[in-house]
Amino acid sequence: MSNPPPSPPTLQELRKEIDAIDEQVHRLLMARGDIIDRLIQVKKTQEVGSAFRPAREASMMRELVQRHRGILPLDTIEGIWRVIISTFTYV
């Protein structure tokens, strides 16, 4: 006898998964901000100049394009990352 196929997840279960991912994303963004604060303190003691590094941003965007997959359009992801990068650059 074969086992019946597993039932698909409920909407509530899927929403809980999304909520957990949203929480992780938020926590990671806050952790990124903490690291940026530390980076700013180090740069104040070692470097002079802008926090904006076009070559670093370009490299980050290339890596993003290479690893991207899924249904979310690449241009949407690029826009989200540009907001994240610019926000943390001009804090």
N, CA, C and O of each residue as an XYZ file, in Angstrom:
364
protein
N       0.833     -1.187      0.000
C       0.000      0.000      0.000
C       0.880      1.253      0.000
O       1.909      1.315      0.673
N       0.457      2.210     -0.748
C       1.216      3.457     -0.792
C       0.592      4.475      0.147
O      -0.608      4.464      0.417
N       1.438      5.334      0.621
C       0.965      6.399      1.504
C       0.343      7.505      0.680
O       0.798      7.779     -0.431
N      -0.700      8.150      1.209
C      -1.278      9.282      0.470
C      -0.275     10.430      0.429
O       0.541     10.582      1.339
N      -0.337     11.228     -0.619
C       0.599     12.368     -0.700
C       0.326     13.344      0.439
O      -0.806     13.469      0.907
N       1.369     14.031      0.878
C       1.160     15.006      1.962
C       0.242     16.122      1.492
O       0.244     16.506      0.322
N      -0.540     16.631      2.431
C      -1.439     17.725      2.068
C      -0.630     19.003      1.897
O       0.381     19.198      2.572
N      -1.073     19.874      0.995
C      -0.339     21.140      0.802
C      -0.462     22.010      2.055
O      -1.414     21.879      2.824
N       0.517     22.902      2.247
C       0.440     23.773      3.431
C      -0.775     24.701      3.349
O      -1.257     25.033      2.266
N      -1.245     25.100      4.511
C      -2.373     26.034      4.568
C      -1.865     27.448      4.352
O      -0.665     27.708      4.438
N      -2.784     28.357      4.072
C      -2.417     29.771      3.937
C      -1.797     30.282      5.228
O      -0.829     31.043      5.200
N      -2.349     29.869      6.345
C      -1.820     30.315      7.635
C      -0.375     29.848      7.821
O       0.462     30.610      8.306
N      -0.076     28.608      7.442
C       1.285     28.093      7.558
C       2.244     28.862      6.652
O       3.355     29.199      7.063
N       1.818     29.138      5.429
C       2.659     29.886      4.495
C       2.894     31.306      4.982
O       3.996     31.840      4.851
N       1.857     31.918      5.543
C       2.006     33.289      6.069
C       2.961     33.309      7.255
O       3.722     34.262      7.416
N       2.931     32.273      8.086
C       3.874     32.193      9.203
C       5.306     32.092      8.684
O       6.217     32.688      9.259
N       5.506     31.349      7.611
C       6.839     31.255      7.007
C       7.292     32.617      6.497
O       8.440     33.011      6.700
N       6.392     33.331      5.836
C       6.725     34.671      5.325
C       7.051     35.606      6.480
O       8.019     36.364      6.409
N       6.253     35.560      7.545
C       6.501     36.411      8.710
C       7.876     36.116      9.318
O       8.588     37.036      9.721
N       8.244     34.846      9.382
C       9.557     34.475      9.933
C      10.681     35.022      9.055
O      11.687     35.511      9.568
N      10.513     34.941      7.750
C      11.527     35.483      6.831
C      11.605     36.998      6.964
O      12.699     37.561      6.996
N      10.459     37.661      7.040
C      10.451     39.119      7.210
C      11.191     39.527      8.481
O      11.935     40.508      8.487
N      10.985     38.771      9.550
C      11.684     39.071     10.801
C      13.192     38.886     10.627
O      13.979     39.698     11.113
N      13.590     37.828      9.939
C      15.020     37.593      9.696
C      15.623     38.719      8.870
O      16.718     39.194      9.171
N      14.916     39.147      7.831
C      15.409     40.242      6.978
C      15.596     41.504      7.819
O      16.610     42.192      7.705
N      14.611     41.799      8.662
C      14.687     42.993      9.501
C      15.872     42.904     10.463
O      16.626     43.863     10.623
N      16.027     41.742     11.101
C      17.150     41.566     12.031
C      18.494     41.703     11.307
O      19.432     42.293     11.843
N      18.581     41.163     10.103
C      19.826     41.275      9.332
C      20.108     42.726      8.940
O      21.260     43.158      8.960
N      19.066     43.481      8.584
C      19.269     44.891      8.254
C      19.741     45.677      9.480
O      20.597     46.555      9.371
N      19.173     45.354     10.648
C      19.632     46.023     11.863
C      21.075     45.650     12.170
O      21.863     46.500     12.585
N      21.425     44.378     11.967
C      22.816     43.945     12.175
C      23.744     44.651     11.201
O      24.856     45.035     11.563
N      23.288     44.823      9.960
C      24.085     45.549      8.960
C      24.327     46.980      9.425
O      25.430     47.509      9.289
N      23.286     47.600      9.975
C      23.419     48.959     10.494
C      24.428     49.042     11.629
O      25.204     49.995     11.712
N      24.413     48.042     12.501
C      25.391     48.019     13.599
C      26.817     47.937     13.057
O      27.717     48.613     13.555
N      27.013     47.109     12.041
C      28.344     46.984     11.442
C      28.746     48.285     10.757
O      29.901     48.701     10.841
N      27.795     48.927     10.079
C      28.084     50.216      9.432
C      28.515     51.239     10.477
O      29.440     52.014     10.234
N      27.852     51.253     11.644
C      28.256     52.172     12.715
C      29.717     51.934     13.099
O      30.482     52.884     13.266
N      30.095     50.675     13.237
C      31.482     50.346     13.593
C      32.430     50.735     12.473
O      33.522     51.244     12.728
N      32.020     50.500     11.237
C      32.841     50.857     10.080
C      33.081     52.363     10.033
O      34.193     52.810      9.751
N      32.044     53.137     10.308
C      32.177     54.600     10.314
C      33.195     55.027     11.362
O      34.015     55.908     11.106
N      33.148     54.410     12.541
C      34.101     54.759     13.599
C      35.535     54.433     13.176
O      36.451     55.210     13.445
N      35.732     53.301     12.523
C      37.073     52.931     12.051
C      37.532     53.906     10.979
O      38.678     54.356     10.995
N      36.644     54.235     10.046
C      37.030     55.152      8.964
C      37.386     56.532      9.496
O      38.249     57.207      8.936
N      36.736     56.955     10.564
C      37.054     58.265     11.139
C      38.490     58.324     11.633
O      39.092     59.397     11.671
N      39.033     57.193     12.005
C      40.397     57.182     12.533
C      41.434     56.861     11.462
O      42.625     57.084     11.678
N      41.002     56.338     10.304
C      41.974     55.859      9.331
C      41.907     56.519      7.967
O      42.925     56.592      7.279
N      40.768     56.994      7.562
C      40.624     57.466      6.183
C      39.983     58.843      6.135
O      39.286     59.274      7.053
N      40.249     59.500      5.039
C      39.598     60.759      4.746
C      38.904     60.577      3.406
O      39.457     59.952      2.501
N      37.709     61.112      3.272
C      37.012     60.997      1.999
C      35.598     60.505      2.186
O      35.110     60.330      3.302
N      34.972     60.292      1.081
C      33.574     59.909      1.053
C      33.380     58.459      1.478
O      34.242     57.608      1.255
N      32.228     58.195      2.097
C      31.860     56.815      2.419
C      31.423     56.079      1.164
O      31.429     54.848      1.125
N      31.046     56.828      0.141
C      30.575     56.237     -1.114
C      31.754     55.695     -1.905
O      32.705     56.424     -2.187
N      31.696     54.438     -2.256
C      32.737     53.772     -3.039
C      32.082     53.143     -4.261
O      31.573     52.025     -4.179
N      32.086     53.841     -5.392
C      31.393     53.336     -6.589
C      31.851     51.945     -7.021
O      31.026     51.134     -7.443
N      33.135     51.655     -6.925
C      33.626     50.336     -7.342
C      33.076     49.241     -6.436
O      32.739     48.157     -6.911
N      32.982     49.511     -5.151
C      32.418     48.524     -4.211
C      30.943     48.309     -4.490
O      30.475     47.170     -4.495
N      30.211     49.376     -4.721
C      28.789     49.240     -5.039
C      28.606     48.432     -6.328
O      27.740     47.559     -6.396
N      29.403     48.716     -7.330
C      29.304     47.979     -8.597
C      29.593     46.498     -8.382
O      28.911     45.644     -8.950
N      30.590     46.190     -7.573
C      30.923     44.801     -7.277
C      29.777     44.108     -6.548
O      29.439     42.967     -6.863
N      29.180     44.792     -5.576
C      28.045     44.231     -4.838
C      26.885     43.940     -5.780
O      26.232     42.903     -5.663
N      26.629     44.850     -6.711
C      25.506     44.672     -7.635
C      25.776     43.520     -8.604
O      24.858     42.775     -8.945
N      27.014     43.367     -9.047
C      27.352     42.230     -9.922
C      27.112     40.908     -9.199
O      26.560     39.972     -9.776
N      27.525     40.834     -7.941
C      27.320     39.618     -7.152
C      25.836     39.338     -6.950
O      25.398     38.189     -7.001
N      25.078     40.385     -6.724
C      23.625     40.252     -6.562
C      23.005     39.654     -7.827
O      22.183     38.740     -7.747
N      23.394     40.164     -8.979
C      22.856     39.668    -10.257
C      23.225     38.194    -10.442
O      22.399     37.402    -10.895
N      24.442     37.830    -10.101
C      24.892     36.449    -10.295
C      24.132     35.459     -9.419
O      23.855     34.343     -9.861
N      23.787     35.835     -8.193
C      23.135     34.871     -7.300
C      21.610     34.929     -7.356
O      20.943     34.067     -6.784
N      21.051     35.923     -8.030
C      19.595     36.083     -8.028
C      18.889     34.941     -8.754
O      19.338     34.460     -9.795
N      17.780     34.530     -8.170
C      16.902     33.542     -8.784
C      15.497     33.776     -8.229
O      15.320     34.538     -7.279
N      14.526     33.135     -8.810
C      13.173     33.220     -8.280
C      12.285     34.160     -9.069
O      12.678     34.693    -10.107
N      11.072     34.354     -8.551
C      10.052     35.100     -9.290
C      10.148     36.613     -9.116
O       9.549     37.362     -9.888
N      10.892     37.069     -8.117
C      11.023     38.513     -7.910
C      11.899     39.088     -9.013
O      13.033     38.642     -9.192
N      11.395     40.076     -9.759
C      12.179     40.612    -10.880
C      13.517     41.192    -10.414
O      13.610     41.821     -9.359
N      14.541     40.964    -11.224
C      15.876     41.447    -10.904
C      15.905     42.957    -10.703
O      16.589     43.442     -9.801
N      15.176     43.709    -11.527
C      15.215     45.164    -11.364
C      14.611     45.597    -10.026
O      15.003     46.627     -9.477
N      13.666     44.823     -9.500
C      13.107     45.120     -8.178
C      14.162     44.900     -7.109
O      14.344     45.737     -6.225
N      14.854     43.776     -7.189
C      15.922     43.472     -6.235
C      17.018     44.539     -6.303
O      17.513     44.997     -5.274
N      17.388     44.926     -7.523
C      18.418     45.961     -7.674
C      17.963     47.263     -7.017
O      18.757     47.938     -6.363
N      16.698     47.614     -7.187
C      16.178     48.831     -6.569
C      16.207     48.770     -5.051
O      16.572     49.743     -4.390
N      15.822     47.627     -4.501
C      15.849     47.451     -3.047
C      17.276     47.610     -2.534
O      17.509     48.312     -1.550
N      18.236     46.960     -3.201
C      19.624     47.044     -2.769
C      20.178     48.448     -2.906
O      20.962     48.887     -2.064
N      19.787     49.154     -3.945
C      20.272     50.534     -4.098
C      19.772     51.410     -2.946
O      20.502     52.275     -2.461
N      18.536     51.188     -2.510
C      18.004     51.931     -1.358
C      18.791     51.569     -0.100
O      19.165     52.449      0.675
N      19.042     50.277      0.102
C      19.797     49.846      1.278
C      21.193     50.465      1.258
O      21.640     51.030      2.256
N      21.868     50.358      0.140
C      23.238     50.878      0.037
C      23.254     52.385      0.250
O      24.078     52.891      1.013
N      22.358     53.110     -0.411
C      22.378     54.572     -0.285
C      21.983     55.007      1.115
O      22.528     55.985      1.627
N      21.057     54.314      1.743
C      20.654     54.666      3.114
C      21.818     54.513      4.074
O      22.081     55.407      4.879
N      22.510     53.402      3.999
C      23.611     53.161      4.905
C      24.846     53.983      4.548
O      25.693     54.221      5.409
N      24.964     54.421      3.298
C      26.103     55.246      2.897
C      25.985     56.661      3.457
O      26.986     57.293      3.795
N      24.755     57.147      3.551
C      24.559     58.541      3.946
C      23.984     58.691      5.338
O      23.354     59.702      5.648
N      24.200     57.678      6.193
C      23.710     57.752      7.574
C      24.462     58.820      8.322
O      24.203     59.045      9.504
